Amino acid sequence: MKKGALILIFGIALAVVAYAGVYFAWTSQSRNLEQSEKPELAWLKEEFHLSESDFKRISALHAAYLPECQEMCRKIEAQNARLKDLLATNSQMTAEIESALAESARLRAECQTHMLRHFYAVSQTMPPEQGRRYLAWVQDRTFLSDEDMMRQK
């Protein structure tokens, strides 16, 4: 009986060690990216094989764009709250709701314009082939058709 319990404990311990080894091996790249200087951009450096100088230029572009992006998000969120309030307090379409919808659309278009300018600036910082690949990648993920957007929900 003691021999069977010992074998069972050894088997469980071996399974735990094997699991931990596989887990750490499979997640080592992700953990390394998280420990990098700019973890939010580390994937970009890996995916597009950027040199350190390219990565520094892109990091500077990213840092410069963040406040602009945050401000656009704040404006869109405030406009969404305004529209939600209008919809909650009206039982029919009003000129004010139409105006709020138009403003929402204008803000989203402005945001997309700023985003696209940023994407072009980033792509031009990369080697040409990687820049083209980056543009295709971000356009697929940020300017999806309505059908594609519905599928992603």
C-alpha positions in Angstrom: 0.0 0.0 0.0 2.8 2.4 0.9 4.5 1.7 -2.4 1.3 2.5 -4.4 0.8 5.8 -2.5 4.5 6.7 -3.2 4.0 6.0 -6.9 0.9 8.1 -6.9 2.5 11.1 -5.2 5.6 10.8 -7.5 3.3 10.6 -10.5 1.3 13.7 -9.4 4.5 15.6 -8.7 5.9 14.6 -12.1 2.7 15.8 -13.8 2.9 19.2 -12.0 6.5 19.7 -13.0 5.8 18.7 -16.6 2.8 21.1 -16.7 4.8 23.9 -15.3 7.7 23.3 -17.7 5.3 23.3 -20.7 3.5 26.4 -19.4 6.6 28.4 -18.9 8.1 27.3 -22.2 4.9 28.3 -24.1 4.5 31.6 -22.3 8.1 32.7 -22.2 7.8 35.0 -25.2 4.7 36.7 -23.9 6.3 37.2 -20.5 9.4 38.7 -22.1 7.3 41.1 -24.0 5.5 42.2 -20.8 8.9 42.8 -19.2 10.1 45.0 -22.0 10.5 48.8 -21.7 7.3 49.5 -23.6 5.2 46.4 -23.3 2.2 47.9 -25.2 4.4 48.2 -28.3 6.7 45.2 -27.8 4.5 43.0 -30.0 5.0 45.5 -32.8 8.8 45.2 -32.6 8.6 41.4 -32.7 5.9 41.1 -35.4 7.5 43.6 -37.8 11.1 42.8 -37.0 12.0 46.4 -36.2 15.5 47.6 -35.4 16.0 49.4 -32.1 16.2 52.8 -33.9 12.9 52.1 -35.8 11.3 51.0 -32.5 12.4 54.2 -30.7 11.0 56.4 -33.5 7.7 54.5 -33.4 7.6 54.7 -29.6 8.0 58.5 -29.8 5.2 58.7 -32.4 3.0 56.5 -30.1 3.8 58.7 -27.0 2.9 61.9 -29.0 -0.3 60.4 -30.3 -1.6 59.0 -27.0 -2.9 62.4 -25.6 -4.7 63.1 -28.8 -6.2 59.7 -28.9 -7.3 59.9 -25.2 -8.9 63.3 -25.9 -10.9 61.9 -28.9 -12.0 59.0 -26.7 -13.1 61.4 -24.0 -15.1 63.5 -26.5 -16.7 60.4 -28.1 -17.6 59.0 -24.6 -19.2 62.4 -23.6 -21.2 62.5 -26.9 -22.4 58.9 -26.4 -23.6 59.8 -22.9 -25.4 62.9 -24.3 -27.1 60.8 -26.9 -28.0 58.1 -24.4 -29.6 60.8 -22.2 -31.5 62.2 -25.2 -32.8 58.8 -26.2 -33.9 58.0 -22.6 -35.8 61.3 -22.3 -37.6 61.3 -25.7 -40.1 59.0 -27.1 -39.7 60.1 -30.7 -37.1 61.4 -33.0 -36.3 65.1 -32.4 -34.0 67.6 -34.0 -31.8 67.5 -31.0 -31.4 63.7 -31.4 -30.6 64.1 -35.1 -28.0 66.8 -34.2 -26.5 64.5 -31.5 -26.3 61.6 -34.0 -24.6 63.9 -36.6 -22.1 65.0 -33.9 -21.4 61.4 -33.0 -20.7 60.6 -36.6 -18.5 63.6 -37.0 -16.4 62.8 -33.9 -15.9 59.2 -35.1 -14.8 60.3 -38.5 -12.4 62.8 -36.9 -11.1 60.0 -34.7 -10.6 57.7 -37.7 -8.8 60.5 -39.6 -6.4 61.1 -36.7 -5.9 57.3 -36.3 -5.1 56.9 -40.0 -2.6 59.7 -40.0 -0.9 58.1 -37.1 -0.9 54.7 -38.8 0.6 56.2 -42.0 3.3 58.0 -39.9 4.2 54.7 -38.1 4.3 52.8 -41.4 6.7 55.4 -42.9 9.0 54.9 -40.0 9.3 51.2 -40.8 11.3 49.5 -43.5 9.1 49.7 -46.7 7.9 46.1 -46.9 7.1 46.0 -43.1 5.3 49.4 -43.4 3.0 48.1 -46.1 2.3 45.0 -44.1 1.6 47.1 -41.0 -0.8 49.3 -42.9 -2.7 46.3 -44.2 -2.8 44.8 -40.7 -4.1 47.9 -39.0 -6.6 48.7 -41.8 -8.1 45.2 -41.5 -8.5 45.7 -37.8 -9.6 49.3 -37.5 -11.6 50.0 -40.6 -13.7 46.9 -40.9 -16.9 46.7 -42.9 -20.2 46.7 -40.9 -20.6 43.0 -41.7 -17.1 42.3 -40.3 -17.7 44.4 -37.2 -20.9 42.5 -36.5 -19.1 39.2 -36.8 -16.4 40.3 -34.3 -19.0 41.0 -31.5 
